[in-house]
Amino acid sequence: MRQVDADRCQAPEAYLDQSGSDRGSAAEDAYPTRLSQPPQHLWQTRQEPIVHSHADEGPLGAEQLKRFERDGFIFEPEFLAEEEVEVLKAELAALLDNEEWQGRDFTITEPKSREIRSIFAVHFLSERFRQLAEDPRLIGRARQILGGGVYVHQSRINYKPGFEGKGFNWHSDFETWHAEDGMPEMRAVSASIILTDNHHFNGPLMLIPGSHKVFVHCLGETPEDNHKSSLQSQKVGVPSRKALCELVAERGIEAPTGTAGGLLMFDCNTLHGSNANMSPDPRSNAFFVYNRVDNAMQAPYAASRPRPEFLAHRDDGGWDALERTDGVSH
Ligand SMILES: O=C(O)CCC(=O)C(=O)O
């Protein structure tokens, strides 16, 4: 077990709201979070299985499934051919250049500049990214892990230009999707295609192996329209430092790296984050989140209203970039 600096493991006071009590719905909620008081336990055990089917169903082999079950992620280098990556890179460049998408709610800029940080709903904005989201190689992996039919709950590209791209705080995606979108259970998986080489210095994704097996309760109630600031810099829905210190001391941190075209599949509850890109090299990764069809969104578990649909698509669904979220034509 690694030594940790005890002072640094204290929860920052900013996360504590001393005024209120825990949310009323916590009693029925399998995964209470966004609490106003520190919980009795830092985390609870996950209730759902991690891998729902077997290697003989393919495409993942027994060893890969075993690692996914143990670590909460697997990385497959050189998953896409070079030519496929070149086409996707050109498509990303076209998305970034499209003036129609700039300033829209699904295009997120860095907190202190106009640099694009993320573009959401890319499988609706781009035919090529739609094809990628529906690629049988990805759908097959998601179906195998989740053991049933899936749909794309969310897609995004996180763009980290050299020197300028900022980091992402530690979080479990499931924590946010549960609290703010109403995802009931841990039956979702992310497929992240790395579109540029990811190396140690350009802010690759970092994950805490094994963290998907516990649900870390987060402190701090969800502010109104939290997504407007959290997608630039997440403050609520971040595990306490104490929880992070304990999990990292026991399980460490891994950052899969490789050339463009690699595929990272990670469980919806694996804790992850990333550093700023201080290198000259850009780092862009595309993410497709597959949710099992019987895990449709309910009312948010810890927010006053659901987030806009570009963050949480439905199974039945269309989404139109030319519609505002309030239904008014843009
Ligand atoms: O792209 C990254 O470096 C972090 C991504 C991430 O954590 C997220 O989008 O939830």
The ligand as a Gaussian input file, in Angstrom:
#p B3LYP/6-31G(d) Opt

LIG

0 1
 O      -11.126000      13.562000     -22.253000
 C      -10.651000      13.515000     -21.107000
 O       -9.467000      13.677000     -20.881000
 C      -11.534000      13.270000     -19.921000
 C      -12.877000      12.864000     -20.337000
 C      -13.859000      12.754000     -19.264000
 O      -13.546000      12.488000     -18.145000
 C      -15.242000      12.971000     -19.585000
 O      -15.553000      13.545000     -20.640000
 O      -16.087000      12.551000     -18.760000

